[in-house]
């Protein structure tokens, strides 16, 4: 959960934060991939 929040907040810089503060709408580009499914198991070291 922490990683998801960090990745979302990574693209916010001062200009975007200031725009939101003053009520100017800011659009975010959302990627096509919304999840990754991992299958299998780890090999013994």
PDBQT receptor file of N, H, CA, C and O in Angstrom, charges set to zero:
ATOM      1  N   UNK A   1       0.822  -1.192   0.000  1.00  0.00    +0.000 N 
ATOM      2  CA  UNK A   1       0.000   0.000   0.000  1.00  0.00    +0.000 C 
ATOM      3  C   UNK A   1       0.865   1.254   0.000  1.00  0.00    +0.000 C 
ATOM      4  O   UNK A   1       0.566   2.211  -0.715  1.00  0.00    +0.000 OA
ATOM      5  N   UNK A   2       1.915   1.261   0.780  1.00  0.00    +0.000 N 
ATOM      6  H   UNK A   2       2.158   0.484   1.360  1.00  0.00    +0.000 HD
ATOM      7  CA  UNK A   2       2.792   2.436   0.843  1.00  0.00    +0.000 C 
ATOM      8  C   UNK A   2       3.447   2.667  -0.512  1.00  0.00    +0.000 C 
ATOM      9  O   UNK A   2       3.567   3.811  -0.951  1.00  0.00    +0.000 OA
ATOM     10  N   UNK A   3       3.871   1.598  -1.182  1.00  0.00    +0.000 N 
ATOM     11  H   UNK A   3       3.774   0.669  -0.826  1.00  0.00    +0.000 HD
ATOM     12  CA  UNK A   3       4.515   1.745  -2.478  1.00  0.00    +0.000 C 
ATOM     13  C   UNK A   3       3.552   2.341  -3.498  1.00  0.00    +0.000 C 
ATOM     14  O   UNK A   3       3.948   3.200  -4.286  1.00  0.00    +0.000 OA
ATOM     15  N   UNK A   4       2.302   1.904  -3.499  1.00  0.00    +0.000 N 
ATOM     16  H   UNK A   4       1.981   1.205  -2.859  1.00  0.00    +0.000 HD
ATOM     17  CA  UNK A   4       1.320   2.451  -4.440  1.00  0.00    +0.000 C 
ATOM     18  C   UNK A   4       1.132   3.946  -4.237  1.00  0.00    +0.000 C 
ATOM     19  O   UNK A   4       1.060   4.696  -5.210  1.00  0.00    +0.000 OA
ATOM     20  N   UNK A   5       1.053   4.379  -3.013  1.00  0.00    +0.000 N 
ATOM     21  H   UNK A   5       1.112   3.769  -2.223  1.00  0.00    +0.000 HD
ATOM     22  CA  UNK A   5       0.890   5.801  -2.726  1.00  0.00    +0.000 C 
ATOM     23  C   UNK A   5       2.137   6.570  -3.146  1.00  0.00    +0.000 C 
ATOM     24  O   UNK A   5       2.028   7.673  -3.682  1.00  0.00    +0.000 OA
ATOM     25  N   UNK A   6       3.313   6.009  -2.910  1.00  0.00    +0.000 N 
ATOM     26  H   UNK A   6       3.401   5.113  -2.474  1.00  0.00    +0.000 HD
ATOM     27  CA  UNK A   6       4.563   6.673  -3.286  1.00  0.00    +0.000 C 
ATOM     28  C   UNK A   6       4.698   6.842  -4.782  1.00  0.00    +0.000 C 
ATOM     29  O   UNK A   6       5.157   7.885  -5.248  1.00  0.00    +0.000 OA
ATOM     30  N   UNK A   7       4.305   5.831  -5.546  1.00  0.00    +0.000 N 
ATOM     31  H   UNK A   7       3.932   4.984  -5.167  1.00  0.00    +0.000 HD
ATOM     32  CA  UNK A   7       4.395   5.919  -7.002  1.00  0.00    +0.000 C 
ATOM     33  C   UNK A   7       3.427   6.968  -7.523  1.00  0.00    +0.000 C 
ATOM     34  O   UNK A   7       3.765   7.706  -8.449  1.00  0.00    +0.000 OA
ATOM     35  N   UNK A   8       2.257   7.052  -6.964  1.00  0.00    +0.000 N 
ATOM     36  H   UNK A   8       1.982   6.452  -6.212  1.00  0.00    +0.000 HD
ATOM     37  CA  UNK A   8       1.279   8.049  -7.399  1.00  0.00    +0.000 C 
ATOM     38  C   UNK A   8       1.763   9.457  -7.087  1.00  0.00    +0.000 C 
ATOM     39  O   UNK A   8       1.589  10.359  -7.906  1.00  0.00    +0.000 OA
ATOM     40  N   UNK A   9       2.352   9.659  -5.945  1.00  0.00    +0.000 N 
ATOM     41  H   UNK A   9       2.493   8.926  -5.280  1.00  0.00    +0.000 HD
ATOM     42  CA  UNK A   9       2.800  10.987  -5.540  1.00  0.00    +0.000 C 
ATOM     43  C   UNK A   9       4.125  11.386  -6.169  1.00  0.00    +0.000 C 
ATOM     44  O   UNK A   9       4.511  12.552  -6.086  1.00  0.00    +0.000 OA
ATOM     45  N   UNK A  10       4.824  10.462  -6.787  1.00  0.00    +0.000 N 
ATOM     46  H   UNK A  10       4.511   9.515  -6.854  1.00  0.00    +0.000 HD
ATOM     47  CA  UNK A  10       6.139  10.739  -7.350  1.00  0.00    +0.000 C 
ATOM     48  C   UNK A  10       6.069  11.797  -8.447  1.00  0.00    +0.000 C 
ATOM     49  O   UNK A  10       6.992  12.602  -8.571  1.00  0.00    +0.000 OA
ATOM     50  N   UNK A  11       5.005  11.820  -9.245  1.00  0.00    +0.000 N 
ATOM     51  H   UNK A  11       4.255  11.166  -9.144  1.00  0.00    +0.000 HD
ATOM     52  CA  UNK A  11       4.907  12.752 -10.358  1.00  0.00    +0.000 C 
ATOM     53  C   UNK A  11       4.391  14.137  -9.991  1.00  0.00    +0.000 C 
ATOM     54  O   UNK A  11       4.221  14.975 -10.877  1.00  0.00    +0.000 OA
ATOM     55  N   UNK A  12       4.141  14.400  -8.732  1.00  0.00    +0.000 N 
ATOM     56  H   UNK A  12       4.279  13.720  -8.012  1.00  0.00    +0.000 HD
ATOM     57  CA  UNK A  12       3.608  15.693  -8.317  1.00  0.00    +0.000 C 
ATOM     58  C   UNK A  12       4.761  16.608  -7.915  1.00  0.00    +0.000 C 
ATOM     59  O   UNK A  12       5.503  16.319  -6.975  1.00  0.00    +0.000 OA
ATOM     60  N   UNK A  13       4.897  17.710  -8.638  1.00  0.00    +0.000 N 
ATOM     61  H   UNK A  13       4.295  17.944  -9.401  1.00  0.00    +0.000 HD
ATOM     62  CA  UNK A  13       5.938  18.680  -8.285  1.00  0.00    +0.000 C 
ATOM     63  C   UNK A  13       5.260  19.962  -7.790  1.00  0.00    +0.000 C 
ATOM     64  O   UNK A  13       4.041  19.998  -7.623  1.00  0.00    +0.000 OA
ATOM     65  N   UNK A  14       6.033  20.982  -7.562  1.00  0.00    +0.000 N 
ATOM     66  H   UNK A  14       7.023  20.952  -7.697  1.00  0.00    +0.000 HD
ATOM     67  CA  UNK A  14       5.513  22.221  -6.999  1.00  0.00    +0.000 C 
ATOM     68  C   UNK A  14       4.446  22.878  -7.846  1.00  0.00    +0.000 C 
ATOM     69  O   UNK A  14       3.471  23.409  -7.313  1.00  0.00    +0.000 OA
ATOM     70  N   UNK A  15       4.615  22.851  -9.163  1.00  0.00    +0.000 N 
ATOM     71  H   UNK A  15       5.406  22.420  -9.596  1.00  0.00    +0.000 HD
ATOM     72  CA  UNK A  15       3.656  23.510 -10.049  1.00  0.00    +0.000 C 
ATOM     73  C   UNK A  15       2.286  22.836  -9.987  1.00  0.00    +0.000 C 
ATOM     74  O   UNK A  15       1.264  23.517  -9.911  1.00  0.00    +0.000 OA
ATOM     75  N   UNK A  16       2.262  21.496 -10.018  1.00  0.00    +0.000 N 
ATOM     76  H   UNK A  16       3.093  20.943 -10.080  1.00  0.00    +0.000 HD
ATOM     77  CA  UNK A  16       0.980  20.794  -9.926  1.00  0.00    +0.000 C 
ATOM     78  C   UNK A  16       0.332  21.018  -8.565  1.00  0.00    +0.000 C 
ATOM     79  O   UNK A  16      -0.875  21.244  -8.481  1.00  0.00    +0.000 OA
ATOM     80  N   UNK A  17       1.125  20.959  -7.502  1.00  0.00    +0.000 N 
ATOM     81  H   UNK A  17       2.106  20.776  -7.570  1.00  0.00    +0.000 HD
ATOM     82  CA  UNK A  17       0.578  21.171  -6.161  1.00  0.00    +0.000 C 
ATOM     83  C   UNK A  17       0.017  22.585  -6.016  1.00  0.00    +0.000 C 
ATOM     84  O   UNK A  17      -1.035  22.772  -5.405  1.00  0.00    +0.000 OA
ATOM     85  N   UNK A  18       0.698  23.564  -6.562  1.00  0.00    +0.000 N 
ATOM     86  H   UNK A  18       1.553  23.411  -7.059  1.00  0.00    +0.000 HD
ATOM     87  CA  UNK A  18       0.223  24.949  -6.492  1.00  0.00    +0.000 C 
ATOM     88  C   UNK A  18      -1.056  25.126  -7.301  1.00  0.00    +0.000 C 
ATOM     89  O   UNK A  18      -1.959  25.846  -6.873  1.00  0.00    +0.000 OA
ATOM     90  N   UNK A  19      -1.149  24.483  -8.459  1.00  0.00    +0.000 N 
ATOM     91  H   UNK A  19      -0.416  23.898  -8.806  1.00  0.00    +0.000 HD
ATOM     92  CA  UNK A  19      -2.356  24.572  -9.280  1.00  0.00    +0.000 C 
ATOM     93  C   UNK A  19      -3.566  24.032  -8.530  1.00  0.00    +0.000 C 
ATOM     94  O   UNK A  19      -4.637  24.639  -8.555  1.00  0.00    +0.000 OA
ATOM     95  N   UNK A  20      -3.400  22.892  -7.864  1.00  0.00    +0.000 N 
ATOM     96  H   UNK A  20      -2.530  22.399  -7.844  1.00  0.00    +0.000 HD
ATOM     97  CA  UNK A  20      -4.499  22.313  -7.094  1.00  0.00    +0.000 C 
ATOM     98  C   UNK A  20      -4.863  23.219  -5.928  1.00  0.00    +0.000 C 
ATOM     99  O   UNK A  20      -6.042  23.374  -5.607  1.00  0.00    +0.000 OA
ATOM    100  N   UNK A  21      -3.868  23.814  -5.296  1.00  0.00    +0.000 N 
ATOM    101  H   UNK A  21      -2.911  23.688  -5.556  1.00  0.00    +0.000 HD
ATOM    102  CA  UNK A  21      -4.109  24.718  -4.169  1.00  0.00    +0.000 C 
ATOM    103  C   UNK A  21      -4.986  25.894  -4.584  1.00  0.00    +0.000 C 
ATOM    104  O   UNK A  21      -5.847  26.329  -3.819  1.00  0.00    +0.000 OA
ATOM    105  N   UNK A  22      -4.770  26.412  -5.799  1.00  0.00    +0.000 N 
ATOM    106  H   UNK A  22      -4.070  26.059  -6.420  1.00  0.00    +0.000 HD
ATOM    107  CA  UNK A  22      -5.544  27.556  -6.277  1.00  0.00    +0.000 C 
ATOM    108  C   UNK A  22      -6.810  27.156  -7.027  1.00  0.00    +0.000 C 
ATOM    109  O   UNK A  22      -7.502  28.019  -7.568  1.00  0.00    +0.000 OA
ATOM    110  N   UNK A  23      -7.124  25.862  -7.068  1.00  0.00    +0.000 N 
ATOM    111  H   UNK A  23      -6.562  25.161  -6.629  1.00  0.00    +0.000 HD
ATOM    112  CA  UNK A  23      -8.369  25.401  -7.664  1.00  0.00    +0.000 C 
ATOM    113  C   UNK A  23      -8.322  25.171  -9.159  1.00  0.00    +0.000 C 
ATOM    114  O   UNK A  23      -9.369  24.999  -9.783  1.00  0.00    +0.000 OA
ATOM    115  N   UNK A  24      -7.145  25.161  -9.750  1.00  0.00    +0.000 N 
ATOM    116  H   UNK A  24      -6.294  25.300  -9.244  1.00  0.00    +0.000 HD
ATOM    117  CA  UNK A  24      -7.006  24.901 -11.181  1.00  0.00    +0.000 C 
ATOM    118  C   UNK A  24      -6.958  23.388 -11.383  1.00  0.00    +0.000 C 
ATOM    119  O   UNK A  24      -6.128  22.723 -10.763  1.00  0.00    +0.000 OA
ATOM    120  N   UNK A  25      -7.825  22.819 -12.233  1.00  0.00    +0.000 N 
ATOM    121  H   UNK A  25      -8.500  23.359 -12.736  1.00  0.00    +0.000 HD
ATOM    122  CA  UNK A  25      -7.823  21.364 -12.414  1.00  0.00    +0.000 C 
ATOM    123  C   UNK A  25      -6.527  20.872 -13.058  1.00  0.00    +0.000 C 
ATOM    124  O   UNK A  25      -5.973  21.511 -13.953  1.00  0.00    +0.000 OA
ATOM    125  N   UNK A  26      -6.070  19.733 -12.582  1.00  0.00    +0.000 N 
ATOM    126  H   UNK A  26      -6.520  19.214 -11.856  1.00  0.00    +0.000 HD
ATOM    127  CA  UNK A  26      -4.852  19.108 -13.105  1.00  0.00    +0.000 C 
ATOM    128  C   UNK A  26      -5.221  17.708 -13.575  1.00  0.00    +0.000 C 
ATOM    129  O   UNK A  26      -5.856  16.956 -12.835  1.00  0.00    +0.000 OA
ATOM    130  N   UNK A  27      -4.833  17.351 -14.792  1.00  0.00    +0.000 N 
ATOM    131  H   UNK A  27      -4.318  17.962 -15.393  1.00  0.00    +0.000 HD
ATOM    132  CA  UNK A  27      -5.122  16.016 -15.306  1.00  0.00    +0.000 C 
ATOM    133  C   UNK A  27      -3.897  15.123 -15.139  1.00  0.00    +0.000 C 
ATOM    134  O   UNK A  27      -2.760  15.564 -15.306  1.00  0.00    +0.000 OA
ATOM    135  N   UNK A  28      -4.151  13.871 -14.809  1.00  0.00    +0.000 N 
ATOM    136  H   UNK A  28      -5.075  13.513 -14.673  1.00  0.00    +0.000 HD
ATOM    137  CA  UNK A  28      -3.089  12.881 -14.670  1.00  0.00    +0.000 C 
ATOM    138  C   UNK A  28      -3.275  11.813 -15.733  1.00  0.00    +0.000 C 
ATOM    139  O   UNK A  28      -4.390  11.343 -15.960  1.00  0.00    +0.000 OA
ATOM    140  N   UNK A  29      -2.194  11.431 -16.377  1.00  0.00    +0.000 N 
ATOM    141  H   UNK A  29      -1.288  11.812 -16.192  1.00  0.00    +0.000 HD
ATOM    142  CA  UNK A  29      -2.253  10.350 -17.355  1.00  0.00    +0.000 C 
ATOM    143  C   UNK A  29      -2.204   9.020 -16.610  1.00  0.00    +0.000 C 
ATOM    144  O   UNK A  29      -1.302   8.775 -15.810  1.00  0.00    +0.000 OA
ATOM    145  N   UNK A  30      -3.181   8.172 -16.883  1.00  0.00    +0.000 N 
ATOM    146  H   UNK A  30      -3.914   8.371 -17.533  1.00  0.00    +0.000 HD
ATOM    147  CA  UNK A  30      -3.262   6.869 -16.232  1.00  0.00    +0.000 C 
ATOM    148  C   UNK A  30      -2.772   5.816 -17.215  1.00  0.00    +0.000 C 
ATOM    149  O   UNK A  30      -3.241   5.777 -18.353  1.00  0.00    +0.000 OA
ATOM    150  N   UNK A  31      -1.835   4.955 -16.802  1.00  0.00    +0.000 N 
ATOM    151  H   UNK A  31      -1.454   4.987 -15.878  1.00  0.00    +0.000 HD
ATOM    152  CA  UNK A  31      -1.306   3.943 -17.719  1.00  0.00    +0.000 C 
ATOM    153  C   UNK A  31      -2.335   2.860 -18.026  1.00  0.00    +0.000 C 
ATOM    154  O   UNK A  31      -3.289   2.665 -17.273  1.00  0.00    +0.000 OA
ATOM    155  N   UNK A  32      -2.131   2.162 -19.136  1.00  0.00    +0.000 N 
ATOM    156  H   UNK A  32      -1.356   2.321 -19.747  1.00  0.00    +0.000 HD
ATOM    157  CA  UNK A  32      -3.014   1.069 -19.535  1.00  0.00    +0.000 C 
ATOM    158  C   UNK A  32      -2.910  -0.106 -18.562  1.00  0.00    +0.000 C 
ATOM    159  O   UNK A  32      -3.920  -0.741 -18.259  1.00  0.00    +0.000 OA
ATOM    160  N   UNK A  33      -1.716  -0.403 -18.073  1.00  0.00    +0.000 N 
ATOM    161  H   UNK A  33      -0.895   0.112 -18.320  1.00  0.00    +0.000 HD
ATOM    162  CA  UNK A  33      -1.498  -1.536 -17.176  1.00  0.00    +0.000 C 
ATOM    163  C   UNK A  33      -1.896  -1.129 -15.761  1.00  0.00    +0.000 C 
ATOM    164  O   UNK A  33      -1.380  -0.150 -15.222  1.00  0.00    +0.000 OA
ATOM    165  N   UNK A  34      -2.806  -1.876 -15.167  1.00  0.00    +0.000 N 
ATOM    166  H   UNK A  34      -3.226  -2.671 -15.604  1.00  0.00    +0.000 HD
ATOM    167  CA  UNK A  34      -3.235  -1.573 -13.810  1.00  0.00    +0.000 C 
ATOM    168  C   UNK A  34      -2.839  -2.659 -12.821  1.00  0.00    +0.000 C 
ATOM    169  O   UNK A  34      -3.079  -2.515 -11.622  1.00  0.00    +0.000 OA
ATOM    170  N   UNK A  35      -2.241  -3.741 -13.299  1.00  0.00    +0.000 N 
ATOM    171  H   UNK A  35      -2.046  -3.859 -14.273  1.00  0.00    +0.000 HD
ATOM    172  CA  UNK A  35      -1.830  -4.806 -12.392  1.00  0.00    +0.000 C 
ATOM    173  C   UNK A  35      -0.897  -5.787 -13.075  1.00  0.00    +0.000 C 
ATOM    174  O   UNK A  35      -0.826  -5.847 -14.302  1.00  0.00    +0.000 OA
ATOM    175  N   UNK A  36      -0.192  -6.544 -12.278  1.00  0.00    +0.000 N 
ATOM    176  H   UNK A  36      -0.249  -6.496 -11.280  1.00  0.00    +0.000 HD
ATOM    177  CA  UNK A  36       0.722  -7.568 -12.776  1.00  0.00    +0.000 C 
ATOM    178  C   UNK A  36       0.465  -8.833 -11.975  1.00  0.00    +0.000 C 
ATOM    179  O   UNK A  36       0.412  -8.792 -10.746  1.00  0.00    +0.000 OA
ATOM    180  N   UNK A  37       0.305  -9.960 -12.665  1.00  0.00    +0.000 N 
ATOM    181  H   UNK A  37       0.349  -9.993 -13.664  1.00  0.00    +0.000 HD
ATOM    182  CA  UNK A  37       0.080 -11.229 -11.984  1.00  0.00    +0.000 C 
ATOM    183  C   UNK A  37       1.345 -12.064 -12.078  1.00  0.00    +0.000 C 
ATOM    184  O   UNK A  37       1.814 -12.373 -13.174  1.00  0.00    +0.000 OA
ATOM    185  N   UNK A  38       1.893 -12.426 -10.931  1.00  0.00    +0.000 N 
ATOM    186  H   UNK A  38       1.512 -12.174 -10.041  1.00  0.00    +0.000 HD
ATOM    187  CA  UNK A  38       3.086 -13.263 -10.873  1.00  0.00    +0.000 C 
ATOM    188  C   UNK A  38       2.664 -14.692 -10.577  1.00  0.00    +0.000 C 
ATOM    189  O   UNK A  38       1.852 -14.939  -9.686  1.00  0.00    +0.000 OA
ATOM    190  N   UNK A  39       3.225 -15.635 -11.337  1.00  0.00    +0.000 N 
ATOM    191  H   UNK A  39       3.884 -15.434 -12.061  1.00  0.00    +0.000 HD
ATOM    192  CA  UNK A  39       2.912 -17.046 -11.120  1.00  0.00    +0.000 C 
ATOM    193  C   UNK A  39       4.196 -17.813 -10.870  1.00  0.00    +0.000 C 
ATOM    194  O   UNK A  39       5.288 -17.329 -11.169  1.00  0.00    +0.000 OA
ATOM    195  N   UNK A  40       4.060 -19.007 -10.321  1.00  0.00    +0.000 N 
ATOM    196  H   UNK A  40       3.173 -19.400 -10.078  1.00  0.00    +0.000 HD
ATOM    197  CA  UNK A  40       5.237 -19.830 -10.060  1.00  0.00    +0.000 C 
ATOM    198  C   UNK A  40       5.688 -19.694  -8.618  1.00  0.00    +0.000 C 
ATOM    199  O   UNK A  40       4.952 -19.216  -7.755  1.00  0.00    +0.000 OA
ATOM    200  N   UNK A  41       6.921 -20.130  -8.383  1.00  0.00    +0.000 N 
ATOM    201  H   UNK A  41       7.518 -20.518  -9.084  1.00  0.00    +0.000 HD
ATOM    202  CA  UNK A  41       7.470 -20.092  -7.029  1.00  0.00    +0.000 C 
ATOM    203  C   UNK A  41       8.946 -19.732  -7.097  1.00  0.00    +0.000 C 
ATOM    204  O   UNK A  41       9.579 -19.874  -8.143  1.00  0.00    +0.000 OA
ATOM    205  N   UNK A  42       9.491 -19.264  -5.976  1.00  0.00    +0.000 N 
ATOM    206  H   UNK A  42       8.976 -19.148  -5.126  1.00  0.00    +0.000 HD
ATOM    207  CA  UNK A  42      10.917 -18.958  -5.900  1.00  0.00    +0.000 C 
ATOM    208  C   UNK A  42      11.725 -20.250  -5.878  1.00  0.00    +0.000 C 
ATOM    209  O   UNK A  42      11.296 -21.256  -5.312  1.00  0.00    +0.000 OA
ATOM    210  N   UNK A  43      12.884 -20.208  -6.492  1.00  0.00    +0.000 N 
ATOM    211  H   UNK A  43      13.232 -19.391  -6.951  1.00  0.00    +0.000 HD
ATOM    212  CA  UNK A  43      13.791 -21.356  -6.424  1.00  0.00    +0.000 C 
ATOM    213  C   UNK A  43      14.599 -21.284  -5.137  1.00  0.00    +0.000 C 
ATOM    214  O   UNK A  43      14.886 -20.200  -4.629  1.00  0.00    +0.000 OA
ATOM    215  N   UNK A  44      14.958 -22.439  -4.623  1.00  0.00    +0.000 N 
ATOM    216  H   UNK A  44      14.724 -23.319  -5.036  1.00  0.00    +0.000 HD
ATOM    217  CA  UNK A  44      15.777 -22.483  -3.407  1.00  0.00    +0.000 C 
ATOM    218  C   UNK A  44      17.158 -21.915  -3.706  1.00  0.00    +0.000 C 
ATOM    219  O   UNK A  44      17.720 -22.168  -4.772  1.00  0.00    +0.000 OA
ATOM    220  N   UNK A  45      17.700 -21.154  -2.777  1.00  0.00    +0.000 N 
ATOM    221  H   UNK A  45      17.243 -20.948  -1.912  1.00  0.00    +0.000 HD
ATOM    222  CA  UNK A  45      19.003 -20.520  -2.992  1.00  0.00    +0.000 C 
ATOM    223  C   UNK A  45      20.140 -21.470  -2.745  1.00  0.00    +0.000 C 
ATOM    224  O   UNK A  45      21.303 -21.089  -2.883  1.00  0.00    +0.000 OA
TER     225      UNK A  45
